[in-house]
Amino acid sequence: MGKHLIAITGATGVTGQHLTPLLRDRGLNTRYLVRDINKAQDLLGHDVNFVYANLDDRASLDHALEGVHTLYLNSGHSPILEAQQTNAIEAAVKAGCERIVKLSGNIDSLAPIPMAHKALEKKIASCGSRYTFIRPNFFMTNLYYVAADLKEGNTFTSAIPRDVTISMTDPRDVADLTATVLEEDDKHDGQGYYQTGAAISLDQVAETFSKVLKRDISYNTVDVGIWKNIVTKRGLPSWLIEHQVKMIGFAAAGTYSYVTNVTKDVTGNDPRSLQAFISDHATSFTPTC
């Protein structure tokens, strides 16, 4: 009997680009649901089984999920994330998918995206399929928001108090955990994995930048109102700014300081450090001339 068919969404995103080669190396039977097949082939290769699907197009999901055993549900942050992923959940139920693995997040705050994830988890848990939820904390790639600061100078700015710590997760670790969960099937049924790396302050982030980039980097904390003006001028959409303002408030209260051993316990690997992440992506934070 052939291996169960796994449908993958979000393959061209932050974690998906790392997940695809891991699933290929493990020999899993996969189908990748993408909006732009040509773009996906350029990014991930021509030896991948791509099928057109759009989270806004329920009919395309009904077609793409035919014969699928497991749906891996992942999509980028969006003000319509809940509606889009609900389409995929309903299509999976209609197609008879036995299992849904969802990339979620910390569902314990009242910011819009965590609230959407929480609502989606509830829908999945009650839909009749087996399920696993992967809940990484702050992605290290969120530091790309300060890349412009560090390309132009030696200071980066946020409204998070300097004495607050946040446990940061490398997306590559999220991909490792996801690949393990997908491969090991029912071993992870009913689990909600809160995944983190080490908890560090933004002053410690600045110290790590300094060490890796060999420059004297410092962190500048400002009032939330000032920060909103800064990111508004940079063109961040209003819905994302309001989401981040609420996340900053929860971070300031220490909500994101927790640390877990999920990466080590499930994958057998230690979580990647911030120093390793910055070293591997140093050009993103380095002036071009």
N, C-alpha and C positions, 0 to 999 in steps of 0.2 A: 504494500500500500504506500502511495506517495505521501510526502509530508503535507501537513495541513497548510492551506493557503492563507497567508497573512497580508492584509491590505495596509499600506503605509500612507498616511497623510503627512503633510509638512516636510516632505523629503528635501526640499531645497532651502529650508530654513536654518536657523542657528544650530539646532541639534541634529536636524535631519541629514545635513551634509556629512556629519561624523557617523551617524547611524548606518547609512547605506553600505559603506564598505565593511562594517562589522557584521551586518546580516549576510552579506555576500560571502565573507570568509567562513561564516558558520554553516553555509550551505542551506539556509532556510528558503522555503518556497514563498517568494514575495511578489506582490503586485503593487506598484507605486502609483498613487492617484495624484495627478498633477494637472494644473490649468494650462500649462504651456509645455508640450512635450519636447519641442525643439530646444527650449531653454534648459529643461531638465537634462536632456541628453548632453548638451554642452557642459553642464556642470558636473554630472554624475556618471557620464559614460553612455555608450550605445548598447552595452550588454545588459541593461536593466529593463525589466518588464514594466513599461509605462502604459498607463491607461488614462484617458482624459476624464477628469471629474472636477467639479467646482462646488464648493460648500454652499454657494448661493443657488445652486441648480439641483433640486432634489432628484429630478429625473436622471441626471448624469450619475448621481450617487447610487440610485437604484440599479443602474446598469453596471457600474464599476464594482459593486459589492456582490454580484452574482457568484455563487460558489465559494465565497470567502468564509473561512473558519474563525479568524481573529482579525478584528479591526484595531489598528493602532491609531488613536485619535490625537492629533496635534495640529494647531494652527496658531498663527501670529496674533499678538494682542490687537484688539479691534473693538470699537464700541458695539459691534454686532456679533462678537464672538459667541455669545450664548445661542443666538438664533442660528448661526452657521453650524455650530457643532450639534445642535439639536437636530438639524436636517440629517447629519451623518448618523446620529444615534437611531433615529427613526428608520432610516434606510437600512441600517445594520439589522435592526429587529425584523424588518420586512424580509430581508434576505436570509434570515435564519442564522446570522452570525452567532456562534456559540460563546464568543469571548470578546470583551472590549478592554483594551489597555489604554488608559488616557494619561497623557502628559498634562498634569494639572499644575498646582503651585501651592503655596501656603494659603489655606482656605480659612484661616482664623482671623483675618482682618476684614474691615468693612469697605475697602477700596473696591472700585467697580470690577476690575479683572478677577481678584480673588472671590468676590461674590458670585461672579458668573461661573467660575470653576466649581464653587460649592454647589450651585444649583444644577450644574451639569453632572456632577458626581451623584447627586441625589437621583437624577433621572436614570443614570446608568445602573445604579444599585437596585432600582425598582423595575427595570425593564425585562428582567428574566435571564439575561446573559451573565456568564461569569465575568468577573472584572478585577482589575488591579489599577490603582492610582499611583502615579509617580509625582511627588510633590517637592521639586527642588526649590531651595531658597534663592536668594539674590544671585542672578547669573553674573559671572565675571565679565561677560561681554557687555553688561550695562555700563562698564567703565568707558566704552566707546563714546558715551555722551560727553566725556571730558577730553576726548582726543583733540578736539579743536583747540582747547585751552593749552594743551601740552605741545601742540605743533607750533603755537604762536608764542609761548612763554614757559615759565617754570612754576606756574600756580594753577590749580584747578579749584573750582568753586561749587559748593552745594549748601543746602540749608540743614543738613544733618549735623547735630551737635558733635563736636570733636571727641567727646568722651564716650560716645555710643559705639558699640561693636555690632557688626553684621556678619553673619556666616555666609561666605561666598562660595558658589558652586561653579566649577568649570563645566561648560556644556559637553565637553568630551566625556566627563564622568557620567553625565546624564545619559549620553548615548550608550556608554558601557552598561549602565544599569538597565536601560531599556532593552538592549540586545539580550541580556541575561534573562530578563523577565519573559521576553517573547520566546526565547528558545526553551525555557524550562516549564512553560505552560502552566499546568494546574498547581504547581508548587507554590505559586504566588497568589492564588485565588483569594479575593477578599481583603488583600493588603492595601494599605495606604502608606507609601514609603516617603517619609519626610527626609529629603537628601540635602546634606550640606557639606561644605568644606570647613576650614577653620574660621573662627569668628575674629575679626580684626576691626580696628577703628580706621577712619579715613586718614588720620595722622600716620597710622602704620601703613596704609596704602601709599601715602606720599613717600614714606621711607623706602618702601619696596620699589616704587618707581625710581627713586634716586639711585638705589643700588644697581638696578638693572640697566637703566638708561645712562648711568654715570653723569647725572646732572643733579643739582640741588633743587628738588621738587618740594613744594609746600602746599598744604591744604588751607583754603580760605573758606570759613563758614560765614554765611550771611543770613539775614532774615528771610523768611519764606516769601514775603512780598517782593523783595529784591530779586530773589532767585526766579520767581515767576516772570518778572520783567526781562531777565536775561534770556531765559529759554523761549519766551514769546518772540523776542527779537530774532532768535535763531530759527524760528519757523516751526517749532513743535506745535502740533494741533492742540486745540483747546481741550479736547477730551483726554488726551494723554497727559497734559499738564495737570488737570484736575485729579486724575488718577495718581500721578506721582506726588502731588501735594499731600494726598491722604496717606500714601505709602511713607512719605517722610515723617508724618505725624506718628505713625505706628512704629517706625524705626526709632524715633526719638524716645519712645516709651520703652525701648529694649525688646520689642516684640520679635525682632529678627536676629537676636543674639544667640539663639539656641544652637547646639551642635549635636549631630547624630553620627552614628557609626554605620549607617546604611550602606554607603559605598563599599566599605571594607567587608561588612558582613555578607552582602549579597554577591558582589563581584569578586571578592578576594583581593582587590587592589586598594591601596591607600588613595584617598582623594588627592587630586593634583593641587599643588600650592599656587598661591597668587604669583609668587616669583616665577614659577614655571610658565604660568599663563602669560605674564607680561614679557618674559624672555621670548616666547614663541610668537608673540604678536607685537614685538617692539617697534616695527616700522609704522604701526598704526598710531603711535604716540610720539613719533620722531619728526622734527621739521624736515621738509623735503629739500631744503637747500641750506 
